[in-house]
Structures are given as structure tokens and as C-alpha cells.
Amino acid sequence: MKSPNNPCDLPTSFPPQHQPQQPGIEFVMNPRPEFQPPPDCVLREKKLLDKVALITGGDSGIGRSVALAFAKEGADIAIVYLNEHIDAKETKEMIEQLGRKCIAIAIDISKEKNCKIAVQMVLEHFNKIDILVNNAGVIYPHYNFEDITDSELEWLFHVNVFSYFYFSKAVLPHMKPGSCIINTSSIASFIPYGIAIDYEASKGAITSFTQSLAKNLIRRGIRVNSVAPGEVWTPLIPAAFTAEATASWGSETPMGRSAQPYEIAPAYVYLASDESSYMTGQTIHVYS
């Protein structure tokens, strides 16, 4: 039976069968494995056609690349940002040049009431939200753990963690089965550098949040996944790190360079599309 968790009406059980020798023969299997989508379930050329995506931190960096990638796949976009008005204007114009609609919302997402306001603005403009990308984040590097201030810690967790909860709670009543939430985690959640302990802890929280929320929402037909990028060249880097650190950003990776945002965006497209219909609670690692 077709459902948001089984959009192509694929088998949920199989007749008992056994083959005496590995690796096995597909020809005698019952039913045969589906090596391409059924005729009534062919994936459309535009993977996100007429979907509406809300992207926090969508004005620049990874968020901008995701917004543009979604627009190229046929989605309309709402970007939420703090006060980077020039970046947001550029992103909005680029999306509109692709023939899709875009609204840009400047608001402080560290406060729950503002997240609710942003969601309501998107609903008033587009009448729906199919995809939520929780992407906004901040980082305050400190080589000495004791140098982390209370104000930095509180602000960081409100932006990096609390806002993910706030937006997810606000959009869920308006999400239909088949919708999805994508969170931005970080490789630092899995391989910490030890110089941004509060940031790394916040991204670890997002990884766990993704897994737990996915289990909670699967009964509603809503998937939740995350992307964990490595070093990426975004405005957050020169805004957070010293000029010396910025000059060599990513040079210690196996590829000897940092990623560009457009190299990260395809992971988000995959997770937002029906191509990932069997993925939930997972994290895609994009780094070298």
C-alpha cells in the first residue's frame, strides 16, 4: 500500500525462500528486486518541483548554496537570516533569476517567538512548508576551555540548538506526510578539534536531536536527517577565526583544501527529495 513511508508501493514482506549458494541468483527471487522505479513512481526531472523550503541561515554560505540548489530543482524558498541584508538580497535575486519565488526574513532566531513569527510569515506567503532546513549557526573558538564565557555559551546554544527545536516545533503542525526536516550538524560532532568545545557540543546535540526526532515523527510520515560538513569556506570562518587561521583554512584535510558551499548542497537536495524516501535519522558526512 502506498504511504509517505512507501511512496512506490514496495513490498513490506516476502515469501519464505532460500538459495543454497552465495552470492545468490536474482532470476529465481520472488519477487525480483526493483532495479528501477516502477512506472507509476518515476522520479520527476525537477526533484523538488513546487515544494516550499524554509532555510535558516539561508543568506550565505551553505544555506545560500542549498537555497539555490533547491530552487534549481523547482522549489520556492524562504530564507531566514539575522542582519546580513546585502547577502540576503543577493540570494533572493539569484533565486528569482532561476524562476522561483523567494522571501527573505530578517529576525533573531534565538528567541522562540521570533521563530514562530518567521514560520507564520512563510505560511502567509506560500500557504505551506514542505522542507525545513535548520542551518544557522555560530562558533567561538577558544584554545583554553576556561575562556568560554557564559554569554557566548548561552547565545551559541540558543542559535545552534534551541532554534532547531523552535523551528521544528513551529512547522510541524503545518507539515503533511512526505515532508522533511534537515539539520546541519558538523564533522566536529564526530571528530572534535578541541578548540571550540561549546560549538562541538552543540553539534553533537543536533546529531542526537536528529536521530530522536526521526523516530518520533516516522509515524507521521515525516523524515528527519542531517548533514555533517567538514571545513567549508563560508562567511562564518573569517568572522570567527584569526586571519592566520583563515589563510590556511582546510589545508590540513586529505584534499589539502576546504570545501566550497556548492559541494555540500547536493546532500541536502538528496535528503529533501523522494530519492531518499527510505532514509530517516541519518547523517550524511561531506568532508575529506
Number of C-alpha atoms within 10 A of each C-alpha: 9 9 12 19 20 15 14 18 14 15 10 7 6 9 8 6 8 8 10 7 7 6 7 11 11 10 9 10 14 11 11 10 11 8 6 8 11 12 8 8 12 10 13 11 9 14 19 24 16 16 21 26 29 28 25 28 24 29 31 23 20 26 29 26 22 28 33 25 19 28 28 19 21 21 26 26 30 28 26 28 22 16 13 12 14 11 15 24 13 14 24 24 15 17 23 17 11 13 14 20 20 25 21 22 22 17 15 17 26 21 14 19 13 17 25 17 16 26 22 16 16 24 16 10 13 18 11 19 23 23 26 25 28 28 23 24 21 16 23 17 17 15 12 11 13 7 10 16 10 9 8 15 16 12 15 20 22 21 20 26 23 19 24 31 17 20 25 22 14 19 23 18 8 14 20 15 16 21 24 26 28 27 26 25 30 27 20 21 20 14 10 15 12 15 14 19 22 21 25 22 17 25 25 20 16 24 24 13 19 26 17 13 19 22 15 14 16 17 12 16 18 25 31 29 27 28 23 21 24 20 22 22 18 16 11 14 18 15 13 14 16 11 12 9 12 15 11 12 20 19 13 12 14 10 11 12 16 20 21 15 20 17 15 23 21 16 19 24 21 16 26 28 22 20 12 13 19 11 16 24 20 17 23 18 17 19 18 15
